[in-house]
């Protein structure tokens, strides 16, 4: 930069020549004055006074020249200032400052961006976080939020990033690995992730306090993409399963086991990244809140009028409706129960305790004006997937009740953030097939040994993913 700047500066030779001529003239005049004054009585004193005046004049000229000899800066700046918005103690170089700051702030002209959630493990050493931020800056990635989870060895850093739309997750992962990150996990985020962590935890606690069925969903949203299973202490056949956990829970790398307040164990698995002690403490706090509040289900009711004029009420159901649900089973034909439970009809009552538990999902009940239960709709949490199932009493079929229940269950699934729902039925169950088609959602069909699995995609991203209904059909 210095040589280029010197090459552009013109050489002022005329000014140098004038200054040299002035110097010789001054010397000649000084010699003449010295010869003239030096022979007079006060000559030496006058010479000394002249010397002092000359020194003072030279000093003043030097000061003035240094202050005003530089021209004002040109439009071509010689250096680019470093952005003031540096993130996490890093700074950009002059070349990086054009379009990004130290945190990787993308240029204002960019319109296509993507939100990512990223977690990576780094050494607990000075400069490790700065290296990550510098790598993100080189990719024009903006750090929106940052959380640190200290471990016994190292630190887990969790980022919410805004990146150019063209940036692929593989490239981002390679850059982070080169900057010292290990066990990196990246997934797409959305606008809901922009909420800061304390606010998000309070919101999840509120949802859990209002509805016991929200606990598995709250844990999933709190911990990210993971698989949650509610393992009952007693099976549907009445036998002890041996599933238990201490009150304080158990943390084993990528698996945490928490005592279910309703009995049994809540198992949370995340094979790609170990849980941190901070995440374990947050999960235990949600479970403890659920245990202190006890069983609870929102009691909202909707009254609907069927085409023939009969009024029905749609509401949430729980284990308090167990007796009414068994009475409805007694009024249903074996064929109706067989289409619903895909097994021996005599065992149908055994499933009701599991299905009506808010720990395993949400259940909607339909009752008549006299209070008799005539239909049940279930939205069941199946690990990281969601199942829908319907049972309508024979005398109340073909009246639109099943379609209404299914529509409401899908709305609950969307509200819970589910990407898809699936129904396991039989190919001859034309009523269930018609109800699924009436949703007007993208559907996937798979038949195996007479069992039909219909998957409805609730989001465009999920619609692009391949489904795996074969395993569901086996279950």
N, C-alpha and C positions, 0 to 999 in steps of 0.2 A: 504493500500500500504506500510506503514512504517513497520508493523510487518512482512509482507512477505519478504521485503527487508532485515530485520535484520536476519531472519531465514536462508537466503541463505549465509550470511557472515560468514566465518570460524573464530573460536576463536584461536588467536595466543598465546597459553600459554607458549610456549618455549621462545618467545621474552620477556614476562613478568618475567620469571624466571631469564633470563640473566640480565635484567635491575635491578632486586632486588639484585643479587649477586654483580653487579658492584657498587650499592649504599653502601652496607656494606663494600666492599673493600675500597671505597673512604673515608668512615668515619674512618676506621682504619688507613689509611695512613695519613689522616689529623691529627689525634690524635698523631701519632708518630712524625710528623713534628712539631706540636705545643710544645710537650715536649722537643724536641731537640733545637728548636730556642728560645723558651720562656725564657731560662736561660741566654741568651747572651745579651750584651748591646743594640744591635739594634733589638732585637727580636720582641718587640711590633709593630714596624713599618713594619717589614717583614710580620707579621701576617695580618696587615690591608691591605697591598698590595695584599696578597694572597686572602683575602676575596673579594676585588674588582674584581680581575681577575676571581674568581670563579663565582661571580654574573654575570659578562659580558659573561662568557662562557655559563652559564645556559640560559641566555636570548637569545643568538644566537642559542642555540640548540632548544629552544622552537619555535622560529620563523621558523627555518628550518624544524622542524617536522610538523608544521601546514601547511606549503606550499607544502610539498612533501609526506605527509603521505597517501593521497587518491589515489587509483588506478584509471586508466582511465576508463570511462564509458563502460559498456558491451554492446553487441548488443541488449539486451532486454531493451529498453528505459523505464524509470520509469514513463514518462508522454508523452502525445501526444500533440504537439503544436497546438494552435488554428490557423486556416487558416487566412491569411492576407486579403482575399477578402471578408470581412464581408460587408453585404448589409444593408443599412438603419439603421446603428447604433447598430446592434445586434451582439452577439458573440456566438459561439458554445461552448459546454462543451467538455471535452476530449473524451467522448464517441461519440459525434456527429461529431467530426472532421474527423472521418474515413469515407471518401467517400463524405462528403458534407461540404460546408462552410456555413457561417451564412445566406447567401441569398438562400440556398438550391441548390447549384450547384451540379448537379449529377456527379457521378463518371465517369471518362473518359472511363471506360470500357463499359458503357452502350451504346447500339446502338438503341434500340427502344424507341423513345420519341414522345410526342405529344405536339402541341402548343395549348394553351388555352388563351382566353381573359376572364378576371374576373373583376367584379366590386363589391365592397362591401362598406357598410357604417359603419364607426366606430366613437366612441366618439372623440371629439377634445380635447384630453388629452395626456400628455407625456406618452410614452410607448405603446400606442395603436397600432401604426404601427410596433413597435418592436415585439409585441405579434403575429401579423400576419406573420411577417417574420420568427419567430421562429417556428410557426406551419407549414409553407411551408418547412422549413429546415428539419423538422421531416419526411416529405413525400418525401424528395429528389427532391424537385421542385426548378428549377432555375428561378429567377426573371430577365427577360430580360429588361423590361421597366416598369416605374411606373409614373402615373400622379395622382395628387391630385386635387379634386374639392371642395373648401371650401363652406360650407353651413352655414346658420344661426345657426343651431345646428348640430354639427358633421361634418364629412368630408367623401366624396366619394373618395375611392382609386381605381384606374383602373390599373390593372396589365396585362402584357403580359408574360405568363409563359411557360416554357418548362418542361414538367413533364414526368415521366416514362409512357410508353404506357399502362402498366397494371393498372394505377391509374384511377379510375372511378370518374366522376363528382360528384356523390352523396357523395363519401368519402371525396373528396376535400371540398365540401360544408359543411359537418359536422365538419371538422377540423377548418374551418374558423369561423363557428358559435361558436364553443367552445372557439376560441381565441378572441371573441368579435365582429365579423363581423355580420352585419344584412342586410337584403334585398340583399342577394348575388345573382349575375347573372353570369352564366358561359356558354360560347359557344366555339366551336372549332374555331381556328384561322389558318391562312396559312402564307406562306412566305411574302405575301404582307403586313401583319401587322407588320413586323419587321422594316418597315420604321418609323422613328421618326415622332411625331405629326406635327411639323411645316412643314416638307417636304411633308407629306401627305396632309395637308390643302392647301398648294401651288399647288400641283398637281391637286387637285379637283377644285381649282379656275381656273386653266388653262383650264381644260376640260369644265367647265361651260362657260368660255369666248369664246371658239371655237364653242360651240353648245348649243343652248337653251334647247334642249331635254335632256341635261345631268344634269340639275338642280335637278330633283327628285332623280336620281341615286347618284349624289354627296352627297345629304342630307342623303341618306340611308347609304352610305359608311362612312360618317362622324359620324353618330349617332349610328351605329351598327344595329342590327336586329330590325327593326321597320316597321310600316305600314304607307305609305304616300299616301294621296289622294289629287288630284287636283280638287277642287270644283269650277265649273264655276259660274260666276255671272249671266249668262243667260243660260237657258236650251236650248236643241236642238229644242224645239218648240217655242223659242223666248220669253219665260216668265222669269221674274226676279226670281232668286232663293233665294235672300236675304242673300247670302253668302258674308260676308265682314269681314275685320279685320283692326284695326288701323295700321298706318305706322310702329309703333314700335313693332307690333305683340303682341301676348298674350301667356303667359306661365301659364298653369294650371296643376301642378303636372306631370302627365304622358302624357299630350297633349300640343302641341304648335301649334298655328295658326299664319301663316305668310301671309301677303298680297301678292297675286300673281301679279307680274308686268304686266301680260297680262289680269288681271281682275279676280276677285274671290279670293279664299283662298287656300293656301297649308296647309293641315292638317297633322301633324305628330303625331302618337300615339305609345306609348310603354308602355303597361299595367304592365309590371313586374318591372319597375324601374323608378322613377321620373327623369325628365330631370334636369340637374343642370344649374345654371345661366351661367356658362362657355359655355356649349353646346348651350344654347339658343343664346348667343352672336355670336358664330361661325356660326350658321344657319342663323341668320339675316344678317351677313356679306356676305354670299354667295347669298342670295336673293337680297340684295342691289346691288351687283355686276351685277347680271342678269338684274336688272331693269335699271341700268345706261347704259348697253351695248345695250339694245333694242333687237328686233327680229333679229335672225341670224341663218343661216343653212349652213353647208359646201356645197360648190357647185362642188364637184368632180363628174365626169361623166365617165361611162364605156360604150364603144361601143362594142356590140356583134353582131355576124352574125348567123342568124337562119339557120337550115338545108336547107331550100329552097333558101337561098342566101340573104334574106332581112336583112338589118342592123337595129338594135334597140339600143337605148341609155337608160341606167339605171342610175338614179340619185336620190338625195334626193328631196322631195317635201315639200311644206309648203302652207300657205293660199294664197300665190300668184298664186297657181295653181287651185284655186277654180273654176274659170270659165271653164277651160279646163276639170276639173273633172266632172262638171255638164253636159258639152257637151258629155262626154263619157257615163254618165248615160242615156242620151237621146238615145244613139245608142245601149244600152244594152237591151236585151229582159226582160220582166217581170220575167221569170223563173230564169234568171241569177241574177237579183237583189234580188229576193226572197231567193235564196240560200245564198246570201251574208248577207243580213240584217235581215232575219228571221222575217219579219213584213210587214206591208203595204208598197207596192212599192211606193206609192205616197209620203211617208215620207222619201224616201232615200236621197234626196238632203239635208234634214235638218241635217243629220249626218256628212256631209262633213266638215263643219266648225270645228267641234270637232275633227274629225279624222286627219285633216291636221294641227292642232295646234301642234307645237313641245313640248308644255307643257305636252301633254298626251301620247307622244311616238314618234316614228320615222316612217316616211312614205317614201317608195320608189316608184317612178313613172317610167313607161316605155313609151317612145315616139318613134314614127317612124322617118324616115329621114326627113319627111315633118313637123315634130314638133307636130303631133297629139298624144294626150294621149290615150293609149290603155290598160293600166293595172295599178293597184295600189296595193301595199302590205303594210300592217300596222303592226307595232310592238307596242302594247299598254301597258302602265304601269297600271296594275289593282291592286292597293294596293301593296301587297308584292308578287304578281304574274304577269305573263306576257302573253298576248294574241297575237296570230298571226291571220291575216285575209287577204284574197286575193280577188280581183275582176279583171277578165280579160274579155275584150270585146268579144262578141260572135265570130266575124270573126277572132279573133286572138287566140282562144282556141286550145288545142291539138297541140301546137307547142313547148312546153317546157318552155313557159314564166312563168307560175305559179310555176313550180318546181325551176326555176332559182331565182325567187323572194323569195320563201320560204327558199331556201338555204342561201341566203344573209341575210334574216331577222334573221334566227337562228344564223348566225355568229355574227350579231350585238348583239343578246341577250347574247351570250357567252362572247363577248367583254365587255358587261355591267355587267357581273358577275351574270347573272340569272342562277338559278338552273334548271329551266324547262320552257317550253312554252306550251300553250294549244290552241287548235282551236275548236271553236263551229260551227258546221255545221249540215247537215242532212244526214241520212244514205244513201240516194240516190245520194249524191254528190260524185260520184266515183272519180272525178278529184282531189278533195281535199284529199280524203283518200289515193289515189295513191301517191300524192305529199308528204304526211306525211310519208308514208312507205318508200319512196325513200330516206329519210334522213338517214336510217339505224341506228336509235337510238332506245333505249327501249321505247315502246309505251304502254300507258294505254288507254283502251276504256271504255266508259260508255254511255249507251243509256237511255234516260228518255223522254217519251212522244214524240218519234220521233226525239228528238234532240240528236245528237252525239257529245260527248266531247272527243277529242283525246289529250292526254298529252304526250309530248316528254321529256324524262329525259336527261338533258345535262351533269350531273355529276353522278359518281357512288354513292356518298353519298345520293343524292336526289332520286336515283333509289330505295333505300331501304325504303323510307318513303311512307306511304299510301297517296294516292291522295284524293282530295275532289271535284270531278267535279260536284257533284249534285248541290252545291250552285252556281257554275259558270253557270250551265245550266239555273237555275232560273233567274240569273241576265241577 
